[in-house]
Amino acid sequence: MGLCAEVSCEAAFEERLENLAGSLGSGPTQAMIRSKKMLRSDMSVDAALDQEARLQGEVFRTSDAREGVAAFLEQRKPQFSGR
């Protein structure tokens, strides 16, 4: 199901957890909010696909989306603002 993406030994767990939290925390906030909403929903596949399409349309109109594209084209790390 993809629920476990990696396994870490106890000695490296805390460092890996901090790295992962930092990575998620610096990501595109608006996209993550909508992804979490989709993961928590209980709907049919057809309804989920419709909802996903609608939410993607919302996300593509955000400042973070424009920043992500600009950073990709300029080959730099994006600086997401949560807007």
C-alpha positions as a Markdown table, in Angstrom:
| # | Residue | x | y | z |
|---|---|---|---|---|
| 1 | Met | 0.0 | 0.0 | 0.0 |
| 2 | Gly | 3.0 | 2.3 | 0.2 |
| 3 | Leu | 2.5 | 3.1 | 3.8 |
| 4 | Cys | 6.1 | 2.4 | 4.7 |
| 5 | Ala | 8.6 | 4.1 | 2.4 |
| 6 | Glu | 11.7 | 3.3 | 4.4 |
| 7 | Val | 13.1 | 1.6 | 7.5 |
| 8 | Ser | 15.7 | 3.1 | 9.7 |
| 9 | Cys | 17.9 | 1.7 | 12.5 |
| 10 | Glu | 17.3 | 3.1 | 16.0 |
| 11 | Ala | 20.6 | 5.0 | 16.0 |
| 12 | Ala | 19.7 | 6.9 | 12.8 |
| 13 | Phe | 15.9 | 7.3 | 13.5 |
| 14 | Glu | 15.9 | 10.7 | 15.2 |
| 15 | Glu | 18.2 | 12.3 | 12.6 |
| 16 | Arg | 16.1 | 10.9 | 9.8 |
| 17 | Leu | 12.9 | 12.0 | 11.4 |
| 18 | Glu | 14.2 | 15.6 | 11.8 |
| 19 | Asn | 15.3 | 15.6 | 8.1 |
| 20 | Leu | 12.0 | 14.3 | 6.9 |
| 21 | Ala | 10.1 | 16.8 | 9.1 |
| 22 | Gly | 12.2 | 19.6 | 7.8 |
| 23 | Ser | 11.7 | 18.5 | 4.2 |
| 24 | Leu | 7.9 | 18.3 | 4.7 |
| 25 | Gly | 7.8 | 21.6 | 6.6 |
| 26 | Ser | 9.6 | 23.5 | 3.7 |
| 27 | Gly | 7.3 | 22.0 | 1.0 |
| 28 | Pro | 4.4 | 23.5 | -0.8 |
| 29 | Thr | 1.9 | 24.0 | 2.1 |
| 30 | Gln | -1.2 | 24.5 | 0.1 |
| 31 | Ala | -0.6 | 21.2 | -1.9 |
| 32 | Met | 0.0 | 19.3 | 1.3 |
| 33 | Ile | -3.1 | 20.6 | 3.0 |
| 34 | Arg | -5.2 | 19.4 | 0.0 |
| 35 | Ser | -3.3 | 16.0 | -0.1 |
| 36 | Lys | -4.1 | 15.4 | 3.6 |
| 37 | Lys | -7.7 | 16.3 | 3.0 |
| 38 | Met | -7.9 | 13.7 | 0.2 |
| 39 | Leu | -6.2 | 11.0 | 2.3 |
| 40 | Arg | -8.7 | 11.6 | 5.1 |
| 41 | Ser | -11.8 | 11.5 | 2.9 |
| 42 | Asp | -14.0 | 8.4 | 2.4 |
| 43 | Met | -15.3 | 8.6 | -1.2 |
| 44 | Ser | -15.6 | 6.5 | -4.3 |
| 45 | Val | -12.8 | 6.3 | -6.8 |
| 46 | Asp | -14.8 | 8.4 | -9.3 |
| 47 | Ala | -15.5 | 11.0 | -6.7 |
| 48 | Ala | -11.9 | 11.1 | -5.5 |
| 49 | Leu | -10.7 | 11.6 | -9.1 |
| 50 | Asp | -13.1 | 14.5 | -9.5 |
| 51 | Gln | -12.0 | 16.0 | -6.2 |
| 52 | Glu | -8.4 | 15.6 | -7.1 |
| 53 | Ala | -8.8 | 17.4 | -10.4 |
| 54 | Arg | -10.6 | 20.2 | -8.7 |
| 55 | Leu | -8.0 | 20.5 | -5.9 |
| 56 | Gln | -5.1 | 20.5 | -8.5 |
| 57 | Gly | -6.8 | 23.4 | -10.3 |
| 58 | Glu | -6.8 | 25.3 | -7.0 |
| 59 | Val | -3.2 | 24.5 | -6.2 |
| 60 | Phe | -1.9 | 25.5 | -9.7 |
| 61 | Arg | -3.3 | 29.0 | -9.1 |
| 62 | Thr | -1.2 | 29.5 | -5.9 |
| 63 | Ser | 2.0 | 31.5 | -5.5 |
| 64 | Asp | 3.7 | 28.3 | -4.3 |
| 65 | Ala | 2.9 | 26.6 | -7.7 |
| 66 | Arg | 4.5 | 29.6 | -9.6 |
| 67 | Glu | 7.5 | 29.4 | -7.3 |
| 68 | Gly | 7.9 | 25.7 | -7.8 |
| 69 | Val | 7.9 | 26.1 | -11.6 |
| 70 | Ala | 10.3 | 29.1 | -11.5 |
| 71 | Ala | 12.7 | 27.2 | -9.2 |
| 72 | Phe | 12.6 | 24.2 | -11.5 |
| 73 | Leu | 13.3 | 26.3 | -14.6 |
| 74 | Glu | 16.1 | 28.2 | -12.8 |
| 75 | Gln | 17.5 | 25.0 | -11.3 |
| 76 | Arg | 17.3 | 26.2 | -7.7 |
| 77 | Lys | 15.6 | 25.0 | -4.5 |
| 78 | Pro | 12.1 | 26.5 | -4.2 |
| 79 | Gln | 11.3 | 28.9 | -1.4 |
| 80 | Phe | 7.6 | 28.2 | -0.7 |
| 81 | Ser | 5.6 | 30.8 | 1.2 |
| 82 | Gly | 2.4 | 28.9 | 1.9 |
| 83 | Arg | 0.4 | 31.1 | -0.4 |
